[in-house]
Amino acid sequence: MSHGGKTNIAELIHRLERAGVSFSVPEAERLSLSAPQGVMSPELAAEIRENKPAIVNFLKARLDVQPADTALPLTASQERMWSHGALHPGLPLYVIPAAFEVTGPIDADRLMAAYDRVAAHYDVFRLRIEDQGEETCQRFDGELSGLTLSDLSGAADQDAVLEEEMQHICWSQIELAKEPPVRARLVRLGLSHHWLLMGLHHLAWDGRSFRLFLDALALAYAEPGAVLPPVPNFASFAGAPQPLAQEDLDWWTARLAAPPAPPELSQDRARPALFDHQGAIVPVDIPPALLSRVRAFARSARTTSFTVFLTAFSGFLARIDGSSDRIIGLDSDERSDAYDNAIGNFVNTVLLRDATHKDESFGDAVRRVAAHIPEFLQHPAPVGDVVAATGFLAEPSRPTGAQIMISHQFSENWAPQLGEAKVRRVDLPARTTAAELAFNILEAEEEVTAELQYAVSLFTKAQAAALADAFASFLDAALQAPGDKMSSLSIAPKSMQSAYDRLNDTDVAGPVPTALEGFLEQAGMSPDRSALFFRGETVSYGALAARASLLAAGLAAEGVGPGRIVGIALDRSPDMVASVYAVWMTGAAYLPLDPEHPEQRRQLMIEDSGCELVIGEGEGQLSPDRLAEGQEDASFTPVSADIAYVMYTSGSTGKPKGVVNGHTQVANFLAAMAKRPGCSADDRLLAVTTLGFDISILELFLPLILGGTVILPDAEEAVDGEALVRLAAEHQASIMQGTPATWRLMLDAGWKGDAGLTALCGGEALPASLVKTLLPKVRALWNMYGPTETTVWSTISPITSPDHIPVGMPIDNTQIYIVDPNGTLCPPGLPGELWIGGEGVAKGYHGRDDLTAERFLDDPFSDRLANRVYRTGDRARLSPDGEIIHLGRMDTQLKLRGFRIEAGEIESVLTGHEDIGEAVVIIREQPNGEGALVAYFTATGPFAPTGSELRRWLRQRLPQYMVPQLFVELDALPLTPNGKIDRLSLPAPAGQTSQPREYVAPQSAYEKELAKIWAEILKAENISSTDNFFELGGQSLQAARVAAIFRARTGARIQPRALIFETLAQLAAGAVPEGD
């Protein structure tokens, strides 16, 4: 929080003492002073009386000087930083980088002497950390490190060398057990151009310390003989820690009895097993005019600009992740008047809980937050104590206590000088972060400098920049309409519309021939050309067209015509293809009835669709031969119609729903596919997909409108990897489309690839592991995406690397929108629900007007009256380069113990194990009613890894809450007839759902000592050598303490970081005796 404009007590006392006034505090609250005659004016006496309590406190603190070698406890803030740092050896986690450009003449020797005087004046320059027994303590008797000079005035590339100096001084780790907390170097670029570079450990420094240090340095430089102002030592503050008020801890325990769900602002990057604190910043553009409106609104609401910023930030985050309840951390300067001029770390992180109401206006929210802030500030329990007492956010994959932070400071009108030289602080980009996302505000008189500090493991720079732009837009919208609901405020920057305009610039003039018209045109031009290869025989275009005409005539004789629905329940054969054309010729629509589907499901589709006739070989069905009986060998004149097919997909209620698609949609799709990925008369497409899966439309009908050839496996060949490999080679297939499972089927059969084959993959997410295997084996690999409701594929992308697998850009006459829960467009980089509009949008669901109205909407983003959009229920974001990144299903996101879990993240990491082929993760209910993560997998070799091995492997790569409790090996994952993984058919695990805890008594001396320490800290019994500290409830803040106690008792070292990943036995085996 910002430092106010109160009287500077240290400066007042320094001024008085220089005038000859002497002070003493003979009794508790008495102030005694004496002054030379003429010094004590009425105004000065009044100033002393007004500040008497602060003067007394200051003098008492100054008198309470701890001996430099006294072992003092770490403050709560220091202990939290030290514990975090222990988990990240080598990372300059709490090193504050500082750079000051000095322009003007400077005497380097004089400045270095002045620096030495200032360093000797403030005890924090001698701070060092050491382990004393089982506790970590701080002393103030370390060696002073002076200001060094680096003369680059003659360097050829001064900028490059200066960057190297900055890296060494400002961004390198400071090991407080071995070196002072402050590094400083004066870099000379010229006689009147210098840089003062500093690296300062946060345990000894905070934001206000810079002003105090530079003021003292300026005085010592300007007046080498001057007495520096008296200051209380930081050691006095550390030596008199304030006892934790139990009522504050109780207050927070009550507030977190039902804690908010941890925020998941980053929704397309896997959360690391250990939050690594690597960070960066992007600016937030808040122009002076917007700052003026912030201040004006704050005055009207009788609050502060900080409250307005805080409310806007919290409301904005609610828009991003859909959560209405969150914890936000606030760094607060805890200096009392007595320590007003002390350098040190006086920062305490205060937690604020903000629950945003759905229909709340921004103005109401500001007033609510303003009323609640004092209540939180009155209970400033240290974050570490709150976490220890409540377990809130103690998970090592997240920053402890607060994932979201906000800081606000006022920049005083202050221009330091060193003699005649001017000093300007230059902000250096942050390379670490204490939070996942932090909003930092530095407010000056006429402007504000704002930035978002973000975790690079969770956000890309482009995503962070998108968040920054969106927040600025949200703040602007909130102040323009403070009476509007926050849920309706725009988060769209001005540049967003142009991004969507570029993405959706897909208009292509029509009309294009329908699938039937295109086929008949090819049959008329080249009747002898090969249309199908099936079981070693070739069917020409002319023969296929003639057969379709006969069947159409037979259907017409049965009363089939426009508006009717005809079922096709044939096995894969030329007659299956001819039957589709025949149905279209009559003006009817076809209903695929896969013979492999259960009879009950097929009967449900027949009844639900109103289908009255089925072409098939079963009872009550008409076979193709019977339809053709008695029909003349003449061309049937096609009847134009609107509806092409009714395709049933799985419904969320368990009842399938029929998607009604028209000829116009199919024609647009096929025309687009002919251009990208591309298909021509010279292509031979190996068609492996069942008629009941809509991607079969590409395989069966795309080549046939272009004069190409379809290689048609029979029902057995289509699911036999070896047969597909043989067919592809025998017929020199140039295109093949399949789901990931189909491609794995061929790879498992020993397929070596074909440099002339274009591979299309869709139906499910394309795994990186499959991309890595396929890319070197094929001519080109394309990722295809689209739901049945938008006619097969809506976006496509060529894939060139397993590290980047977008679903690409929309096909012709297709529009893509990423939409937030309020139905407004998401800026590029931010995730939302994927909506698809344009020519491919289906008519709706057959006989389900209610569901059609829910999922199919008028396009709110288009001025074309007839345009409609389909809400896919998929999550996605628009990348900066205009590609769609698919993030999974919104309705398959798992939730367990308050954590939102993406099963795909776990599956992706599992399949990265060399012994794992495929993997699926679901939640299954245990006998006690609680859910448990279960991982099903196939092994690549004869020996599958055990559950314990996989658990240890995953712990190093995923957060603890994402590690499955049980692992089930299967020979093969169950598939639907469409080739997708059938999650509903996964078998229940044998025995218990939850993994039983295995107890193995600790054996070695190190194991027994570790078990004893864990039992003490975790209040647990029967610690097993197979246990993991964090699985037993351990917390990040306790890891360093375990290591310190173990070292004190055994003389051996363990790495605090290892407690996250290793078992007790592994830790003991890796312990290093002192001196080794």
VEXKOLSE-358684 format. One record per residue (C-alpha): residue in one letter; y, z, x. Coordinates in steps of 0.001 Angstrom, whole numbers, plus 500000, padded with zeros to 6 digits. Layout:
<atoms>
AYZX/...
</atoms>
This chain:
<atoms>
M500000500000500000/S503543499461501120/H505466501941503226/G508504503191501345/G512129503735502383/K512068507527502875/T513951509366505626/N512340508950509041/I511774512588510022/A510855511850513634/E514027509846514140/L516113512590512500/I514644515275514771/H514987513035517821/R518659512421516979/L519292516143516514/E517483517182519699/R519451514648521735/A522595516253520293/G521393519637521544/V519848521054518376/S516700523119518945/F514071523960516320/S511375526546515806/V509026527567512993/P508636531347513401/E506839531783510083/A504864529663507679/E507660527865505844/R510734529132507767/L512864526802509795/S515015528224512569/L517489526117514523/S520430526470516875/A523085523871517623/P526041523521520034/Q529446524141518563/G530824521190516620/V527497519423516171/M526495520830512784/S528707518971510315/P528437519676506554/E526768516258506091/L524196516988508806/A523473520437507382/A522924518876503944/E520546516301505413/I518552519072507122/R518365521128503924/E517249518079501929/N514417517326504361/K513492520906505292/P509836520808504046/A509190517571505906/I510827518889509072/V508688522037508939/N505497519999508494/F506462517673511324/L507171520516513736/K503947522310512825/A501954519106513448/R503712518589516775/L502926522123517812/D499281521794516756/V498313519770519811/Q494600519489520471/P493449519614524121/A492822516011525196/D489142516614525956/T488413518351522644/A485590516691520738/L487011515912517301/P485187514479514287/L485890510970513133/T488030510707510037/A486321509327506936/S487939505945507485/Q486971505888511171/E483392506891510417/R482997504027507955/M484341501529510488/W482169502930513275/S479055502748511113/H479759499154510127/G480478498198513713/A477137499631514833/L475375497146512557/H477151494223514215/P476985494631517994/G479027492020519809/L481256491218516833/P484952492205517104/L484679493527513579/Y487562495999513598/V489676494490516373/I493189493709515132/P494584490622516902/A498314490606517601/A500570488083519325/F504310488376519886/E506384485474521177/V509181486709523428/T512059484281523961/G514841485107526361/P515087486628529843/I512601489411530515/D511912491665533496/A508122491764533600/D507879494757535971/R510287496718533842/L508377495837530674/M505049496875532197/A506583500228533228/A507966500668529718/Y504538499910528278/D502965502558530512/R505498505152529270/V504783504325525634/A501011504385526187/A501313507821527814/H503458509017524896/Y500930508244522149/D497491509835522460/V495615507027520677/F495947504855523795/R493457507254525435/L491045507488522488/R487355507121523288/I484206507526521203/E481058509294522295/D477922510804520859/Q477895514604521075/G474452515769520188/E473636514353516773/E477246513599515840/T479695510909516870/C483044512310517980/Q486354511173519445/R488266512484522431/F491734511619523727/D491187511898527468/G490211508322528274/E491695506132530976/L494939504357530131/S494906500600530351/G498254499148531337/L499983495910530467/T498804493110532763/L500694489934533630/S499276486421533539/D501629483789534959/L500960480379533415/S504338478904534268/G502672476409536558/A499651475645534397/A499113471972533505/D497857472655529974/Q499621475848528937/D498464475665525301/A494784475526526242/V495071478369528757/L497105480442526292/E494317479942523729/E491807481237526274/E493988484291526930/M494218484950523178/Q490447484677522834/H489893487241525594/I492637489712524644/C492963489396520865/W489525488436519591/S487004490031521919/Q485022493109521029/I486358496504522115/E483607499014522916/L485275502362522427/A482489504165524251/K483371502214527398/E487001501080527199/P490395502034525736/P491228501003522163/V494207498839523192/R494218495706525360/A497549494112526260/R498660491206528389/L502029489599529039/V501621485838529443/R504450484013531191/L505007480377530223/G508491480216531731/L511330482460532893/S512567482855529327/H509331482305527418/H506562484914527266/W503797486017524947/L502767489634524464/L499105489548523439/M497275492600522124/G493843493486520846/L493746496840519052/H490793498672517612/H491368499641513994/L489961503127514647/A493164503806516581/W495678501571514855/D496983500451511475/G499657498128510166/R502587500541510445/S501666501366514037/F503034498003515173/R506586498854514093/L506392502264515725/F504994500833518940/L507539498029519288/D510456500376518532/A509251502727521253/L508636499843523662/A512123498437523023/L513702501839523685/A511673502442526860/Y512558498969528128/A516247499208527277/E516667502779528610/P514078503494531321/G515295507068531640/A515575507783527933/V513462510446526267/L511133508893523709/P511262510381520193/P508914513330519654/V505745512379517789/P502777514338516477/N499487513364518058/F496852511549516074/A494425514105517488/S496180516756515392/F495508514690512281/A491860514107513216/G491412517763514159/A492496519006510745/P490527516859508290/Q491220517419504650/P488136518810502921/L486668516505500333/A487644517724496888/Q484460518017494850/E486424517285491718/D487433513902493168/L483826513085493991/D482697514248490552/W485386512094488986/W484094509019490803/T480458509868490107/A481290509907486414/R483197506611486682/L480234504926488361/A477486506415486194/A477363502964484584/P478718500820487424/P479925497273486957/A477604494504488073/P478339493457491649/P480561490367491611/E479052487012492491/L482116484934493256/S480217482689495635/Q477619480958493513/D476259478192495693/R475579479901499016/A472630482137499699/R473699485716500327/P472611486792503824/A470316489767504300/L473128491538506166/F476784490960505356/D478047489692508708/H481810490251508254/Q482682486853509742/G485938485895508078/A488825483454507845/I491996483037505810/V493702480418503670/P497309480641502459/V498284481267498853/D501410479344497939/I503812481639496101/P507252480001496303/P510456482089496055/A511005481049492434/L507570482396491469/L508202485618493406/S511470486067491485/R509570485778488209/V506996488312489430/R509764490808490187/A511627490102486957/F508485490668484916/A507704493846486861/R511157495197486035/S510752494328482357/A507366496087482317/R508799499057484267/T506299498693487030/T506046497196490514/S505421493721491838/F502185495087493342/T500917495946489845/V501704492424488656/F499868490896491617/L496896493241491161/T496592492487487441/A496815488750488031/F494207488883490794/S491765490897488673/G492303488662485641/F491835485557487762/L488539486843489182/A487345487498485634/R487969483834484918/I486022482765487994/D482820484798487659/G482921485659483951/S482788489398484612/S485137491705482732/D484585494809484856/R485097495085488604/I485851497433491491/I488775496468493730/G489521498231496997/L493062499022498078/D494051500065501593/S496478502970501301/D498633504482504062/E497849508202503975/R500586509318506385/S502273512496505307/D505861513219506289/A504561515149509283/Y502857512067510695/D505423509529509610/N506024508352513184/A502501508782514522/I500488505827515742/G496869505808514631/N494567504883511794/F495899506630508698/V494383504120506279/N492155505150503406/T490474502665501099/V491098503656497498/L488846502213494812/L490289500902491557/R488140500002488562/D489590497409486230/A488007496352482966/T489622493177481659/H489509492771477884/K488507489340476617/D491446488888474243/E493975490805476300/S497299489190477107/F498643489265480628/G501545491464479574/D499258494015477947/A496996493970480991/V499913494698483342/R500955497686481262/R497372498966481112/V496867498656484872/A500215500332485556/A499135503286483434/H495743503601485154/I496681503222488830/P498045506789489205/E494783508210487889/F492796506459490627/L495282507409493330/Q494974511060492293/H491260510958493184/P491250509319496635/A487701510174497635/P486714508275500815/V484670505187500080/G481805506377502269/D481493509615500306/V481614507756496987/V478868505389498152/A476733508239499490/A477058510164496235/T476556507261493829/G474676504602495791/F477215502077494500/L477158498905496627/A475097500508499372/E473150497229499703/P473448495882503283/S473976492327502060/R477348493382500671/P480397495111502132/T480126498812501400/G482078500106498418/A484387497212497647/Q483480493541497762/I486979492677496594/M490123494003498304/I493860493752497833/S496594494803500227/H500332494823499646/Q503077495595502130/F506829495202502240/S508187493420505271/E511266495280506417/N514287493330507619/W513523494039511235/A514054491860514297/P512862493706517432/Q514359492855520804/L513437493608524389/G516850493722525984/E518335490312525276/A514968488731524506/K513956488263520879/V510478489223519711/R508701487357516917/R505279488337515656/V503005485338515137/D500220485782512619/L496839485030514141/P494092483818511828/A491565486472510910/R488067485946512255/T486484488913510530/T486765490457507098/A485910493823505596/A485421492305502135/E483948489199500590/L487351488250499267/A490707489921499919/F494172489098498609/N496770490078501197/I500450490152500268/L503403490676502615/E506527490834500487/A509932490314502083/E513365490417500529/E513461486750499524/E509945485481500072/V506321486489500064/T503551485595502487/A500176485675500747/E496682484764501839/L493066484929500785/Q490780486400503409/Y487190485347502812/A483662485733504153/V482610482477505800/S478956483190505030/L479755482977501306/F482634480510501009/T483540477270502715/K487153476765503735/A487505474180500973/Q486198476638498374/A488541479362499581/A491462476937499456/A490455475971495925/L490453479641494933/A493888480113496493/D495339477116494645/A493726478156491375/F495056481715491682/A498602480477492291/S498284478312489168/F496938481250487172/L499788483535488300/D502340480886487375/A500742480360483938/A500559484117483314/L504263484583483964/Q505187481573481871/A503241482917478887/P502614486670479367/G501846487027475675/D498931484572475805/K495332485631476282/M494383485667479940/S491199483792479048/S493310480800477990/L495621480645481000/S495319477608483232/I493759477885486659/A494245474180487345/P496498473171490244/K498560470025489805/S496267468096492134/M493202468760489989/Q493670466026487395/S493863463351490054/A490563464608491498/Y488857464188488117/D490566460827487583/R489099459572490862/L485670461012490049/N485567459435486602/D486941456035487503/T483678454463486363/D484729452060483620/V482817448788483676/A483418446163481020/G480546445297478714/P478581444384476770/V475344444219478718/P472001443039477327/T469642445626475916/A466351446387477649/L464589444139475132/E467093441290475411/G466987441381479205/F463182441282479255/L462926438420476759/E465520436456478733/Q463414436832481894/A460267435906479981/G461944432769478689/M463221431726482135/S460129432624484187/P457118433069481910/D454635432789484760/R456307435356486938/S454350438609487516/A455584441402485244/L452838444027485679/F450074444876488129/F447375447001486466/R443846447787487663/G443739444790489967/E445016442342487333/T448387440685486891/V450205440342483583/S452898437655483486/Y456242437901481720/G455122435297479220/A451849437065478442/L453568440433478054/A456202438940475725/A453537437185473671/R451522440367473303/A454633442251472227/S455377439592469615/L451906439892468135/L452158443657467967/A455628443418466427/A454320441127463730/G451545443604463021/L454020446461462808/A456247444489460463/A453218443859458272/E452780447615458086/G456341447972456814/V457932448976460090/G461598448048460404/P465042449403461292/G465399453145460845/R461669453821461221/I460101455819464054/V456797454670465532/G454675456911467699/I453027455526470844/A449983457548471919/L448398455077474303/D447044455657477764/R448941453941480572/S448258450221480239/P450018446876479652/D449573447494475917/M451608450680476245/V454524448661477640/A454037445862475103/S454004448396472272/V457449449701473227/Y458843446156473190/A457086445517469857/V458638448574468254/W462066447471469474/M461506443956468131/T461061445373464626/G464286447352464901/A462424450647464939/A462539453426467563/Y459566454613469578/L458314458191469856/P456241458791473022/L453165460914472327/D451496461652475632/P447706461823475199/E447716464598477822/H449878466827475620/P448126469365473375/E447264468034469941/Q449343470772468312/R452485469705470187/R451951466034469364/Q451467466850465696/L454641468953465684/M456623466006467103/I455159463623464542/E456063465880461650/D459491466832462977/S460520463222463671/G459273461808460359/C457011459390462223/E454663457657459742/L452752455329462046/V451231455919465469/I449954453235467826/G446927454666469552/E443189454793469805/G442732458091467974/E441787458967464456/G444410457937461921/Q446193455746464489/L446527451967464693/S445215450421467879/P447047447497469500/D444084445208468876/R444029446063465191/L447779445466464898/A447374442068466531/E444478441011464271/G445331438094462037/Q448794437601463530/E449814434102464438/D450401433299468093/A454104432789467541/S457281434426468734/F458474437275466593/T462212437182465943/P463649440535467072/V465650442598464635/S468772444258466012/A468950448023465687/D470810451045466983/I468167453647467887/A465855452985470865/Y463701456104471023/V463283459769470108/M462282461818473180/Y461215465443472767/T462207468043475335/S461366471723475567/G463507474024473470/S464716477503474447/T463077478909471296/G459731477339472165/K460111474572469577/P460688471137471158/K463762469191470079/G463951465428469670/V466746463623471492/V467869460444469742/N469047457719472137/G470322454247471342/H469960450796472842/T473563450820474025/Q472929453954476095/V469758452498477640/A471454449177478391/N474359450864480175/F471948453003482195/L469781450070483322/A472811447960484241/A474174450797486358/M470827451370488097/A470543447684488929/K473710448097491047/R473075451574492477/P470544452444493854/G469831448757493279/C466973446633491991/S466353442890491945/A463805440244491085/D462247440721494513/D461452444401493970/R458101445933493107/L458409449357491518/L455487451786491533/A455762453439488082/V454088456852488099/T455814458696485260/T454360459349481835/L455993457583478876/G456903460982477433/F459346461694480280/D462575459715479945/I462712458735483623/S459892456307482762/I462600454112481213/L463853453230484693/E460362452593486022/L459102450436483167/F462166448534482018/L464585448220484982/P462448445734486968/L461636443784483784/I465266442971482924/L465733441581486451/G462559439572487028/G460933442247489178/T457425443638488986/V456058446970487772/I453025448406489568/L451379450446486810/P448754453049487811/D446360454171485100/A446355457770483881/E444011458992486619/E445696457087489427/A449125458376488426/V448160461954489335/D445981461125492336/G447906461193495602/E445370459065497495/A445375456459494721/L449167456258494758/V449175455838498536/R446665453008498174/L448581451274495374/A451911451515497214/A450415449897500309/E448274447344498461/H451161445990496365/Q453897446571498964/A455963448737496630/S459687448578497435/I460865451261494982/M459231454431493741/Q460641457215491621/G459110460648491243/T459727464340490856/P459494466522493972/A455950467423492936/T454963463744492819/W456324463065496283/R454489466111497630/L451327464781495997/M451542461655498135/L452518463528501288/D449596465915500843/A447342462873500544/G448345461798504036/W450972459174503165/K452640458041506393/G455622456478504703/D456962452970504367/A460134451761506086/G460608449235503278/L460455451741500393/T463447453142498507/A462553456617497256/L464191458026494118/C463738461727493398/G464797463602490284/G463696465772487397/E464050468947489466/A466165470138492377/L465447468185495553/P464419470759498197/A465746470486501732/S462219470815503079/L461156467704501144/V464253465789502289/K463447466651505890/T459935465232505463/L460826462155503409/L463902460842505222/P462151459482508302/K459407457915506181/V461448455700503821/R464171453055503844/A466475455135501661/L466319458372499687/W468327458940496501/N468848462155494577/M468973461509490827/Y470350463885488218/G470698463815484465/P469358465444481297/T467499463555478593/E470544464058476365/T472628461702478531/T470016458943479023/V467908459553482097/W470273459759485109/S474009460427484957/T474818460987488632/I473122459684491764/S473576460132495487/P472085458672498648/I470751461493500815/T471052461265504580/S470572464881505671/P468601467924504508/D471762469957505060/H473727468171502334/I472011467374499028/P474593466627496333/V473719464992493030/G476497462595493831/M478906460781491557/P478692459490487981/I477138456138487190/D479005453377485350/N480888454375482185/T480079458057482701/Q482429461023482967/I481672464336484630/Y483535467598484019/I483080471070485503/V484196473519482841/D484806477266482808/P483578479563479974/N486856478957478127/G486374475210478019/T489005474331480625/L488437472237483729/C487516474015486945/P489447472962490038/P487440471255492785/G485423473796494724/L485017476288491875/P481744476473489922/G481399476026486190/E479224474413483536/L478537470709483950/W479598468560480984/I478717464857480806/G480566462262478745/G480581458505478347/E478248455718477303/G475067457602478111/V475585460525475720/A472777460594473151/K473240460496469394/G472113464110469126/Y469008466030468137/H466845464625465373/G467218466707462228/R469077469472464106/D472704469134463067/D473437472736464016/L472132472332467558/T473779468930467879/A477150470439466960/E476644473203469514/R475710470994472461/F477458467678471697/L481241467888471428/D484185465570471077/D485475464908474583/P488515467218474945/F489516465579478232/S489652461964477047/D492095460130474817/R489309457884473552/L488584459001470019/A484892458048470062/N484078459782473342/R481634462672473235/V480375465114475852/Y477121466964476288/R477089470549477540/T474211470553480023/G473863474291480637/D473745473506484359/R476079475023486933/A477882472774489377/R481052472323491365/L483103469378492509/S483256469111496286/P486491468239498125/D485158464756498830/G484489464129495157/E480745464763494927/I478936466921492389/I477036469852493886/H474363471101491488/L473927474883491486/G470992475365489126/R470539476269485491/M472808478822483876/D469978480107481700/T467465480553484545/Q469687482829486559/L467724486040486833/K469168489516486516/L467426492538487952/R468778496081488338/G472320494824487771/F472117492061490390/R472376488400489464/I469675486496491318/E469215482779491845/A465480482156491952/G466178478896493759/E467637480771496720/I464451482779497168/E462265479708496644/S464244477738499220/V463876480463501847/L460165480863501081/T459479477162501528/G461238477393504877/H458257479439506129/E455944477191508110/D452860478349506189/I454343477915502693/G454225474629500792/E455755475213497378/A457125478373495779/V458339479613492404/V459919482986491684/I460122484603488264/I460625488069486782/R457616489658485099/E457683492833483092/Q455783495784484528/P453760498230482437/N456694500667482586/G458962498072481000/E460941497320484146/G461168493864485615/A459773492876489007/L460252489738491094/V457012487822491568/A456696484920494009/Y453997482287493472/F453286479988496401/T450901477469497881/A449826477626501518/T450024474693503921/G446992475773505952/P443686477586505557/F445235481016506216/A448022482080503875/P450501484733505021/T450025488143503439/G452517489734501099/S453541492205503803/E454165489396506276/L456237487447503776/R458173490542502789/R459121491270506402/W460047487617506920/L462245487517503827/R463990490798504665/Q465550489081507664/R466938486280505516/L467690487652502052/P469274490728500519/Q466804493493499812/Y467149493121496039/M466034489471496338/V462770490231498134/P459882489878495628/Q457717492897494939/L454562490815494610/F453281487558496086/V450617485410494411/E448900482548496238/L447821479570494114/D445872476465495049/A448566474443493259/L451555475250491097/P450989474329487432/L452849471193486323/T453963469848482977/P452823466332482061/N456272465209483258/G455533466434486772/K457838469447486640/I456740472960487565/D455465474743484439/R456777478296484795/L455282479346481474/S451781478609482767/L452017480757485881/P449174483275485721/A449806486975485399/P449267488733488740/A445956490474489029/G446229494256488984/Q449610495917489218/T452764493872488997/S454596496070491463/Q453316496240495014/P451640499619495580/R453188501552498434/E450839501800501364/Y450916505151503198/V450118505114506904/A450772508387508703/P453189508110511659/Q451225508188514925/S453405508149518055/A456011510749518966/Y458788508274518235/E457297507449514835/K457013511121513913/E460594511838514975/L461929508883513025/A459970509975509956/K461441513451510270/I465003512090510539/W464514509776507555/A463148512637505504/E466204514743506337/I468748512061505537/L467018510510502515/K465661513797501108/A462255512108500947/E458686513111501676/N455589511394503062/I457442508803505108/S454978506073506073/S455006504085509292/T455035500963507082/D458198502032505252/N461565500390505622/F464652502608505696/F466607500586503138/E463646500138500801/L463523503934500596/G467182504057499545/G468920504146502918/Q472500502936503179/S474474500977505750/L476707503959506505/Q473635506040507413/A472088503607509887/A474369504531512806/R473745508218512125/V469975507737512250/A470327505991515617/A472600508754516982/I470277511569515891/F467227509763517268/R468957509278520605/A470037512931520754/R466521514201520025/T464448511756522083/G466767510244524668/A465768506786523412/R467892504139521740/I467281502073518621/Q469636499476517180/P471160500564513823/R470914496936512684/A467123497021513112/L466803499603510323/I467586496860507830/F464742494560508811/E462016496583510490/T459458499151509451/L459376502626510948/A456513501610513225/Q458383498529514450/L461497500603515163/A459507503159517134/A457756500445519123/G461104498880520028/A462842502128521038/V464279501964524565/P464274505171526676/E467658506156528141/G468241504508531493/D465940501530530906/
</atoms>
